[in-house]
Amino acid sequence: MRADSERIHGGAEMIQLIHHIPGRARFRVPALKRNAPAARYLQQKLVESPGVRQVVASDVTATVLVECAPNRLPKHIAAEIRKALAEGTTEVLAAFAGAEVPQRAPEEMAHSPWHAMTGEAVLRRFGSDAQQGLSPAVVDERRFDHGSNTLPGTASRSLPAIWKSQITSLPVALTGA
Protein backbone atom coordinates (compact mmCIF):
# COMPACT_ATOMS: atom_id res chain seq x y z
CA MET A 1 0.00 0.00 0.00
CA ARG A 2 1.39 3.37 -0.96
CA ALA A 3 0.57 6.19 1.43
CA ASP A 4 2.70 9.16 0.41
CA SER A 5 0.22 11.68 1.75
CA GLU A 6 -0.66 9.91 4.97
CA ARG A 7 0.83 11.79 7.89
CA ILE A 8 0.78 10.79 11.50
CA HIS A 9 0.86 13.76 13.88
CA GLY A 10 1.94 13.67 17.47
CA GLY A 11 2.78 16.73 19.45
CA ALA A 12 5.41 18.87 17.75
CA GLU A 13 6.90 15.88 15.92
CA MET A 14 5.39 14.86 12.59
CA ILE A 15 6.00 11.30 11.41
CA GLN A 16 5.13 10.50 7.80
CA LEU A 17 4.23 6.99 6.71
CA ILE A 18 6.03 6.52 3.39
CA HIS A 19 4.73 3.03 2.63
CA HIS A 20 3.64 -0.14 4.32
CA ILE A 21 2.71 -3.71 3.58
CA PRO A 22 1.83 -6.27 6.24
CA GLY A 23 5.01 -6.87 8.21
CA ARG A 24 6.97 -3.89 6.88
CA ALA A 25 6.63 -0.12 7.15
CA ARG A 26 8.85 2.85 6.31
CA PHE A 27 8.49 6.20 8.05
CA ARG A 28 10.04 9.61 7.52
CA VAL A 29 11.11 11.03 10.88
CA PRO A 30 12.52 14.58 10.51
CA ALA A 31 14.04 14.46 14.02
CA LEU A 32 16.59 11.91 12.77
CA LYS A 33 18.08 14.15 10.08
CA ARG A 34 21.84 14.42 10.73
CA ASN A 35 21.36 13.00 14.23
CA ALA A 36 23.14 9.63 14.34
CA PRO A 37 22.73 9.13 18.12
CA ALA A 38 18.96 9.64 17.82
CA ALA A 39 18.82 7.16 14.93
CA ARG A 40 20.75 4.53 16.92
CA TYR A 41 18.66 5.17 20.02
CA LEU A 42 15.40 4.86 18.09
CA GLN A 43 16.65 1.70 16.40
CA GLN A 44 17.47 0.16 19.79
CA LYS A 45 14.16 1.16 21.38
CA LEU A 46 12.07 -0.17 18.50
CA VAL A 47 13.90 -3.48 18.16
CA GLU A 48 13.08 -4.17 21.83
CA SER A 49 9.36 -3.81 21.11
CA PRO A 50 7.27 -6.99 20.95
CA GLY A 51 6.61 -8.18 17.43
CA VAL A 52 9.38 -6.07 15.89
CA ARG A 53 11.94 -8.17 14.03
CA GLN A 54 14.35 -5.64 12.60
CA VAL A 55 14.74 -1.87 12.47
CA VAL A 56 16.95 0.25 10.25
CA ALA A 57 17.03 3.95 11.14
CA SER A 58 18.99 6.32 8.91
CA ASP A 59 20.17 9.75 9.99
CA VAL A 60 21.09 10.52 6.36
CA THR A 61 17.63 10.00 4.86
CA ALA A 62 15.72 10.56 8.14
CA THR A 63 13.80 7.33 7.55
CA VAL A 64 13.01 4.29 9.66
CA LEU A 65 12.32 0.88 8.14
CA VAL A 66 10.54 -1.50 10.52
CA GLU A 67 10.03 -5.22 9.86
CA CYS A 68 7.44 -6.57 12.24
CA ALA A 69 4.64 -9.05 12.72
CA PRO A 70 2.05 -8.74 9.95
CA ASN A 71 -0.68 -7.75 12.41
CA ARG A 72 1.21 -4.64 13.65
CA LEU A 73 -0.45 -1.47 12.38
CA PRO A 74 1.65 1.49 11.18
CA LYS A 75 -0.15 3.84 13.57
CA HIS A 76 1.00 1.72 16.53
CA ILE A 77 4.58 1.69 15.28
CA ALA A 78 4.40 5.46 14.78
CA ALA A 79 3.19 5.82 18.36
CA GLU A 80 6.22 3.84 19.56
CA ILE A 81 8.51 6.05 17.47
CA ARG A 82 6.90 9.15 18.97
CA LYS A 83 7.22 7.74 22.50
CA ALA A 84 10.88 6.79 22.02
CA LEU A 85 11.70 10.24 20.66
CA ALA A 86 9.96 11.88 23.63
CA GLU A 87 12.05 9.77 26.04
CA GLY A 88 15.32 10.47 24.20
CA THR A 89 16.80 13.28 26.26
CA THR A 90 20.21 14.78 25.48
CA GLU A 91 21.81 12.69 28.23
CA VAL A 92 20.24 9.47 26.94
CA LEU A 93 21.28 10.20 23.36
CA ALA A 94 24.86 10.96 24.44
CA ALA A 95 25.26 7.31 25.43
CA PHE A 96 24.43 6.32 21.83
CA ALA A 97 26.92 8.72 20.20
CA GLY A 98 29.40 5.98 19.24
CA ALA A 99 27.44 2.86 20.06
CA GLU A 100 26.68 0.14 17.55
CA VAL A 101 23.11 -1.09 17.97
CA PRO A 102 22.83 -4.86 17.62
CA GLN A 103 19.92 -6.42 15.79
CA ARG A 104 18.21 -9.50 17.14
CA ALA A 105 19.96 -12.74 16.39
CA PRO A 106 18.32 -14.78 13.59
CA GLU A 107 17.19 -17.47 16.02
CA GLU A 108 15.44 -14.82 18.13
CA MET A 109 13.62 -13.37 15.16
CA ALA A 110 10.14 -14.69 14.49
CA HIS A 111 10.84 -14.42 10.78
CA SER A 112 13.97 -14.55 8.69
CA PRO A 113 14.13 -14.59 4.93
CA TRP A 114 13.81 -18.19 3.76
CA HIS A 115 16.55 -17.69 1.17
CA ALA A 116 19.05 -16.90 3.93
CA MET A 117 18.24 -20.06 5.91
CA THR A 118 19.56 -23.59 5.58
CA GLY A 119 17.26 -26.22 4.13
CA GLU A 120 16.78 -27.86 7.51
CA ALA A 121 15.90 -24.52 9.11
CA VAL A 122 13.29 -23.84 6.40
CA LEU A 123 11.75 -27.27 6.96
CA ARG A 124 11.61 -26.67 10.74
CA ARG A 125 10.17 -23.19 10.34
CA PHE A 126 7.37 -24.33 8.07
CA GLY A 127 6.74 -27.59 9.92
CA SER A 128 7.45 -29.70 6.88
CA ASP A 129 9.18 -32.98 6.17
CA ALA A 130 11.81 -33.37 3.43
CA GLN A 131 10.39 -36.71 2.30
CA GLN A 132 6.64 -36.31 2.86
CA GLY A 133 6.08 -32.56 2.47
CA LEU A 134 3.13 -30.89 4.18
CA SER A 135 0.07 -32.80 5.28
CA PRO A 136 -3.16 -32.10 3.35
CA ALA A 137 -4.69 -30.47 6.44
CA VAL A 138 -1.77 -28.04 6.76
CA VAL A 139 -1.94 -27.29 3.03
CA ASP A 140 -5.65 -26.47 3.30
CA GLU A 141 -5.05 -24.28 6.35
CA ARG A 142 -2.25 -22.35 4.66
CA ARG A 143 -4.26 -21.91 1.47
CA PHE A 144 -7.03 -20.43 3.59
CA ASP A 145 -4.60 -18.10 5.40
CA HIS A 146 -2.38 -17.05 2.47
CA GLY A 147 -4.37 -17.84 -0.67
CA SER A 148 -3.62 -20.16 -3.52
CA ASN A 149 -0.07 -20.38 -4.81
CA THR A 150 -0.95 -19.25 -8.32
CA LEU A 151 -0.36 -16.20 -10.44
CA PRO A 152 -3.38 -14.28 -11.65
CA GLY A 153 -4.32 -15.13 -15.20
CA THR A 154 -4.52 -12.65 -18.03
CA ALA A 155 -7.33 -12.32 -20.51
CA SER A 156 -6.38 -13.73 -23.87
CA ARG A 157 -6.92 -11.68 -27.03
CA SER A 158 -7.77 -12.89 -30.47
CA LEU A 159 -5.39 -12.40 -33.40
CA PRO A 160 -7.64 -9.74 -35.04
CA ALA A 161 -7.74 -7.79 -31.73
CA ILE A 162 -3.93 -7.88 -31.52
CA TRP A 163 -3.63 -6.67 -35.15
CA LYS A 164 -6.13 -3.89 -34.51
CA SER A 165 -4.26 -2.63 -31.44
CA GLN A 166 -0.96 -2.71 -33.38
CA ILE A 167 -2.33 -0.81 -36.36
CA THR A 168 -4.16 1.82 -34.31
CA SER A 169 -1.23 2.56 -32.01
CA LEU A 170 0.21 6.07 -32.13
CA PRO A 171 3.78 5.10 -33.18
CA VAL A 172 2.47 3.04 -36.11
CA ALA A 173 0.10 5.85 -37.16
CA LEU A 174 2.93 8.41 -37.00
CA THR A 175 5.25 6.14 -39.00
CA GLY A 176 2.52 5.56 -41.60
CA ALA A 177 1.82 9.27 -41.91
LUMFIRO-662971 format. One record per residue (C-alpha): residue number from 1; residue in one letter; x, y, z. Coordinates in steps of 0.1 Angstrom, whole numbers, plus 2048, in hexadecimal, padded with zeros to 3 digits. Example, Ala and Ser with C-alpha at 12.3 -4.5 7.8 and 13.67 -1.06 7.14 Angstrom:
+-----+------+-----+-----+-----+
! seq ! type !   x !   y !   z !
+-----+------+-----+-----+-----+
!   1 !    a ! 87B ! 7D3 ! 84E !
!   2 !    s ! 889 ! 7F5 ! 847 !
+-----+------+-----+-----+-----+
This chain:
+-----+------+-----+-----+-----+
! seq ! type !   x !   y !   z !
+-----+------+-----+-----+-----+
!   1 !    m ! 800 ! 800 ! 800 !
!   2 !    r ! 80E ! 822 ! 7F6 !
!   3 !    a ! 806 ! 83E ! 80E !
!   4 !    d ! 81B ! 85C ! 804 !
!   5 !    s ! 802 ! 875 ! 811 !
!   6 !    e ! 7F9 ! 863 ! 832 !
!   7 !    r ! 808 ! 876 ! 84F !
!   8 !    i ! 808 ! 86C ! 873 !
!   9 !    h ! 809 ! 88A ! 88B !
!  10 !    g ! 813 ! 889 ! 8AF !
!  11 !    g ! 81C ! 8A7 ! 8C3 !
!  12 !    a ! 836 ! 8BD ! 8B1 !
!  13 !    e ! 845 ! 89F ! 89F !
!  14 !    m ! 836 ! 895 ! 87E !
!  15 !    i ! 83C ! 871 ! 872 !
!  16 !    q ! 833 ! 869 ! 84E !
!  17 !    l ! 82A ! 846 ! 843 !
!  18 !    i ! 83C ! 841 ! 822 !
!  19 !    h ! 82F ! 81E ! 81A !
!  20 !    h ! 824 ! 7FF ! 82B !
!  21 !    i ! 81B ! 7DB ! 824 !
!  22 !    p ! 812 ! 7C1 ! 83E !
!  23 !    g ! 832 ! 7BB ! 852 !
!  24 !    r ! 846 ! 7D9 ! 845 !
!  25 !    a ! 842 ! 7FF ! 848 !
!  26 !    r ! 858 ! 81C ! 83F !
!  27 !    f ! 855 ! 83E ! 850 !
!  28 !    r ! 864 ! 860 ! 84B !
!  29 !    v ! 86F ! 86E ! 86D !
!  30 !    p ! 87D ! 892 ! 869 !
!  31 !    a ! 88C ! 891 ! 88C !
!  32 !    l ! 8A6 ! 877 ! 880 !
!  33 !    k ! 8B5 ! 88E ! 865 !
!  34 !    r ! 8DA ! 890 ! 86B !
!  35 !    n ! 8D6 ! 882 ! 88E !
!  36 !    a ! 8E7 ! 860 ! 88F !
!  37 !    p ! 8E3 ! 85B ! 8B5 !
!  38 !    a ! 8BE ! 860 ! 8B2 !
!  39 !    a ! 8BC ! 848 ! 895 !
!  40 !    r ! 8D0 ! 82D ! 8A9 !
!  41 !    y ! 8BB ! 834 ! 8C8 !
!  42 !    l ! 89A ! 831 ! 8B5 !
!  43 !    q ! 8A6 ! 811 ! 8A4 !
!  44 !    q ! 8AF ! 802 ! 8C6 !
!  45 !    k ! 88E ! 80C ! 8D6 !
!  46 !    l ! 879 ! 7FE ! 8B9 !
!  47 !    v ! 88B ! 7DD ! 8B6 !
!  48 !    e ! 883 ! 7D6 ! 8DA !
!  49 !    s ! 85E ! 7DA ! 8D3 !
!  50 !    p ! 849 ! 7BA ! 8D1 !
!  51 !    g ! 842 ! 7AE ! 8AE !
!  52 !    v ! 85E ! 7C3 ! 89F !
!  53 !    r ! 877 ! 7AE ! 88C !
!  54 !    q ! 88F ! 7C8 ! 87E !
!  55 !    v ! 893 ! 7ED ! 87D !
!  56 !    v ! 8AA ! 802 ! 866 !
!  57 !    a ! 8AA ! 827 ! 86F !
!  58 !    s ! 8BE ! 83F ! 859 !
!  59 !    d ! 8CA ! 861 ! 864 !
!  60 !    v ! 8D3 ! 869 ! 840 !
!  61 !    t ! 8B0 ! 864 ! 831 !
!  62 !    a ! 89D ! 86A ! 851 !
!  63 !    t ! 88A ! 849 ! 84C !
!  64 !    v ! 882 ! 82B ! 861 !
!  65 !    l ! 87B ! 809 ! 851 !
!  66 !    v ! 869 ! 7F1 ! 869 !
!  67 !    e ! 864 ! 7CC ! 863 !
!  68 !    c ! 84A ! 7BE ! 87A !
!  69 !    a ! 82E ! 7A5 ! 87F !
!  70 !    p ! 814 ! 7A9 ! 863 !
!  71 !    n ! 7F9 ! 7B3 ! 87C !
!  72 !    r ! 80C ! 7D2 ! 889 !
!  73 !    l ! 7FC ! 7F1 ! 87C !
!  74 !    p ! 810 ! 80F ! 870 !
!  75 !    k ! 7FF ! 826 ! 888 !
!  76 !    h ! 80A ! 811 ! 8A5 !
!  77 !    i ! 82E ! 811 ! 899 !
!  78 !    a ! 82C ! 837 ! 894 !
!  79 !    a ! 820 ! 83A ! 8B8 !
!  80 !    e ! 83E ! 826 ! 8C4 !
!  81 !    i ! 855 ! 83D ! 8AF !
!  82 !    r ! 845 ! 85B ! 8BE !
!  83 !    k ! 848 ! 84D ! 8E1 !
!  84 !    a ! 86D ! 844 ! 8DC !
!  85 !    l ! 875 ! 866 ! 8CF !
!  86 !    a ! 864 ! 877 ! 8EC !
!  87 !    e ! 878 ! 862 ! 904 !
!  88 !    g ! 899 ! 869 ! 8F2 !
!  89 !    t ! 8A8 ! 885 ! 907 !
!  90 !    t ! 8CA ! 894 ! 8FF !
!  91 !    e ! 8DA ! 87F ! 91A !
!  92 !    v ! 8CA ! 85F ! 90D !
!  93 !    l ! 8D5 ! 866 ! 8EA !
!  94 !    a ! 8F9 ! 86E ! 8F4 !
!  95 !    a ! 8FD ! 849 ! 8FE !
!  96 !    f ! 8F4 ! 83F ! 8DA !
!  97 !    a ! 90D ! 857 ! 8CA !
!  98 !    g ! 926 ! 83C ! 8C0 !
!  99 !    a ! 912 ! 81D ! 8C9 !
! 100 !    e ! 90B ! 801 ! 8B0 !
! 101 !    v ! 8E7 ! 7F5 ! 8B4 !
! 102 !    p ! 8E4 ! 7CF ! 8B0 !
! 103 !    q ! 8C7 ! 7C0 ! 89E !
! 104 !    r ! 8B6 ! 7A1 ! 8AB !
! 105 !    a ! 8C8 ! 781 ! 8A4 !
! 106 !    p ! 8B7 ! 76C ! 888 !
! 107 !    e ! 8AC ! 751 ! 8A0 !
! 108 !    e ! 89A ! 76C ! 8B5 !
! 109 !    m ! 888 ! 77A ! 898 !
! 110 !    a ! 865 ! 76D ! 891 !
! 111 !    h ! 86C ! 770 ! 86C !
! 112 !    s ! 88C ! 76F ! 857 !
! 113 !    p ! 88D ! 76E ! 831 !
! 114 !    w ! 88A ! 74A ! 826 !
! 115 !    h ! 8A6 ! 74F ! 80C !
! 116 !    a ! 8BF ! 757 ! 827 !
! 117 !    m ! 8B6 ! 737 ! 83B !
! 118 !    t ! 8C4 ! 714 ! 838 !
! 119 !    g ! 8AD ! 6FA ! 829 !
! 120 !    e ! 8A8 ! 6E9 ! 84B !
! 121 !    a ! 89F ! 70B ! 85B !
! 122 !    v ! 885 ! 712 ! 840 !
! 123 !    l ! 875 ! 6EF ! 846 !
! 124 !    r ! 874 ! 6F5 ! 86B !
! 125 !    r ! 866 ! 718 ! 867 !
! 126 !    f ! 84A ! 70D ! 851 !
! 127 !    g ! 843 ! 6EC ! 863 !
! 128 !    s ! 84A ! 6D7 ! 845 !
! 129 !    d ! 85C ! 6B6 ! 83E !
! 130 !    a ! 876 ! 6B2 ! 822 !
! 131 !    q ! 868 ! 691 ! 817 !
! 132 !    q ! 842 ! 695 ! 81D !
! 133 !    g ! 83D ! 6BA ! 819 !
! 134 !    l ! 81F ! 6CB ! 82A !
! 135 !    s ! 801 ! 6B8 ! 835 !
! 136 !    p ! 7E0 ! 6BF ! 822 !
! 137 !    a ! 7D1 ! 6CF ! 840 !
! 138 !    v ! 7EE ! 6E8 ! 844 !
! 139 !    v ! 7ED ! 6EF ! 81E !
! 140 !    d ! 7C8 ! 6F7 ! 821 !
! 141 !    e ! 7CE ! 70D ! 840 !
! 142 !    r ! 7E9 ! 721 ! 82F !
! 143 !    r ! 7D5 ! 725 ! 80F !
! 144 !    f ! 7BA ! 734 ! 824 !
! 145 !    d ! 7D2 ! 74B ! 836 !
! 146 !    h ! 7E8 ! 755 ! 819 !
! 147 !    g ! 7D4 ! 74E ! 7F9 !
! 148 !    s ! 7DC ! 736 ! 7DD !
! 149 !    n ! 7FF ! 734 ! 7D0 !
! 150 !    t ! 7F6 ! 73F ! 7AD !
! 151 !    l ! 7FC ! 75E ! 798 !
! 152 !    p ! 7DE ! 771 ! 78B !
! 153 !    g ! 7D5 ! 769 ! 768 !
! 154 !    t ! 7D3 ! 781 ! 74C !
! 155 !    a ! 7B7 ! 785 ! 733 !
! 156 !    s ! 7C0 ! 777 ! 711 !
! 157 !    r ! 7BB ! 78B ! 6F2 !
! 158 !    s ! 7B2 ! 77F ! 6CF !
! 159 !    l ! 7CA ! 784 ! 6B2 !
! 160 !    p ! 7B4 ! 79F ! 6A2 !
! 161 !    a ! 7B3 ! 7B2 ! 6C3 !
! 162 !    i ! 7D9 ! 7B1 ! 6C5 !
! 163 !    w ! 7DC ! 7BD ! 6A1 !
! 164 !    k ! 7C3 ! 7D9 ! 6A7 !
! 165 !    s ! 7D5 ! 7E6 ! 6C6 !
! 166 !    q ! 7F6 ! 7E5 ! 6B2 !
! 167 !    i ! 7E9 ! 7F8 ! 694 !
! 168 !    t ! 7D6 ! 812 ! 6A9 !
! 169 !    s ! 7F4 ! 81A ! 6C0 !
! 170 !    l ! 802 ! 83D ! 6BF !
! 171 !    p ! 826 ! 833 ! 6B4 !
! 172 !    v ! 819 ! 81E ! 697 !
! 173 !    a ! 801 ! 83A ! 68C !
! 174 !    l ! 81D ! 854 ! 68E !
! 175 !    t ! 834 ! 83D ! 67A !
! 176 !    g ! 819 ! 838 ! 660 !
! 177 !    a ! 812 ! 85D ! 65D !
+-----+------+-----+-----+-----+
